[in-house]
Amino acid sequence: MKQSELLKLFSKNNIVFVQHGKRHDLYFSPITGKKFPVPRHAKEIAIGTLKSIKKDAGLE
């Protein structure tokens, strides 16, 4: 999945951006109450990383 597709999914589920880092951005999910990193410069996010991000976001 591309990062842009993931960010569209985040906006549909009210997941908000928190802060920029050098390699990752932090997002907050009101569903789980967690902050989690998302790689910023990756065009395609690896499957395992994507599953972990979706789990932390409460989308899976």
Backbone hydrogen bonds in HBPLUS format (Angstrom, degrees):
<---DONOR---> <-ACCEPTOR-->    atom                        ^
c    i                          cat <-CA-CA->   ^        H-A-AA   ^      H-
h    n   atom  resd res      DA  || num        DHA   H-A  angle D-A-AA Bond
n    s   type  num  typ     dist DA aas  dist angle  dist       angle   num
A0045-ILE N   A0001-MET O   3.03 MM  44  5.80 177.9  2.03 159.7 159.5     1
A0006-LEU N   A0002-LYS O   3.14 MM   4  6.47 155.3  2.20 148.6 155.5     2
A0007-LEU N   A0003-GLN O   2.93 MM   4  6.22 155.9  1.99 153.5 159.7     3
A0008-LYS N   A0004-SER O   3.12 MM   4  6.36 146.4  2.24 140.4 148.7     4
A0009-LEU N   A0005-GLU O   3.10 MM   4  6.39 151.4  2.19 143.1 150.6     5
A0010-PHE N   A0006-LEU O   2.91 MM   4  6.25 148.0  2.01 145.3 154.9     6
A0011-SER N   A0007-LEU O   3.01 MM   4  6.28 158.5  2.06 145.7 150.1     7
A0012-LYS N   A0008-LYS O   3.16 MM   4  6.42 148.1  2.27 143.3 151.2     8
A0013-ASN N   A0009-LEU O   3.27 MM   4  6.48 133.5  2.50 138.0 149.2     9
A0013-ASN N   A0010-PHE O   3.01 MM   3  5.20 134.9  2.22 101.5 114.3    10
A0015-ILE N   A0010-PHE O   2.98 MM   5  4.88 171.0  1.98 142.8 140.7    11
A0016-VAL N   A0028-PHE O   3.00 MM  12  5.34 143.0  2.14 158.3 156.1    12
A0028-PHE N   A0016-VAL O   2.77 MM  12  5.34 157.7  1.82 155.5 163.4    13
A0018-VAL N   A0026-LEU O   2.76 MM   8  5.32 164.5  1.78 153.0 147.5    14
A0026-LEU N   A0019-GLN O   2.86 MM   7  5.30 170.6  1.87 161.3 164.6    15
A0021-GLY N   A0024-HIS O   2.80 MM   3  5.11 116.0  2.21 142.1 159.5    16
A0040-ARG N   A0023-ARG O   2.91 MM  17  5.73 175.5  1.92 142.5 143.5    17
A0025-ASP N   A0038-VAL O   2.89 MM  13  5.32 161.2  1.93 148.9 151.4    18
A0038-VAL N   A0025-ASP O   2.81 MM  13  5.32 144.6  1.94 151.0 162.5    19
A0027-TYR N   A0036-PHE O   2.98 MM   9  5.52 161.5  2.01 152.4 157.3    20
A0036-PHE N   A0027-TYR O   2.90 MM   9  5.52 153.9  1.97 152.2 160.6    21
A0029-SER N   A0034-LYS O   3.01 MM   5  5.68 163.2  2.04 161.8 166.0    22
A0033-GLY N   A0029-SER O   2.73 MM   4  5.51 143.2  1.86 147.0 159.5    23
A0050-LEU N   A0046-ALA O   2.85 MM   4  6.03 157.2  1.90 155.1 162.4    24
A0051-LYS N   A0047-ILE O   2.96 MM   4  6.21 156.7  2.01 150.2 155.7    25
A0052-SER N   A0048-GLY O   3.11 MM   4  6.33 157.4  2.16 143.9 149.7    26
A0053-ILE N   A0049-THR O   2.94 MM   4  6.18 157.9  1.99 151.0 157.1    27
A0054-LYS N   A0050-LEU O   2.91 MM   4  6.11 166.1  1.93 152.9 156.5    28
A0055-LYS N   A0051-LYS O   2.94 MM   4  6.08 150.1  2.03 143.7 152.1    29
A0056-ASP N   A0052-SER O   2.99 MM   4  6.22 163.0  2.02 149.6 153.6    30
A0057-ALA N   A0053-ILE O   2.89 MM   4  6.09 143.1  2.03 144.9 156.0    31
A0058-GLY N   A0054-LYS O   3.00 MM   4  6.05 117.4  2.40 133.8 147.8    32
A0059-LEU N   A0054-LYS O   2.86 MM   5  5.03 154.6  1.93 155.9 155.7    33
A0058-GLY N   A0055-LYS O   3.17 MM   3  5.14 145.9  2.29  96.8 106.8    34
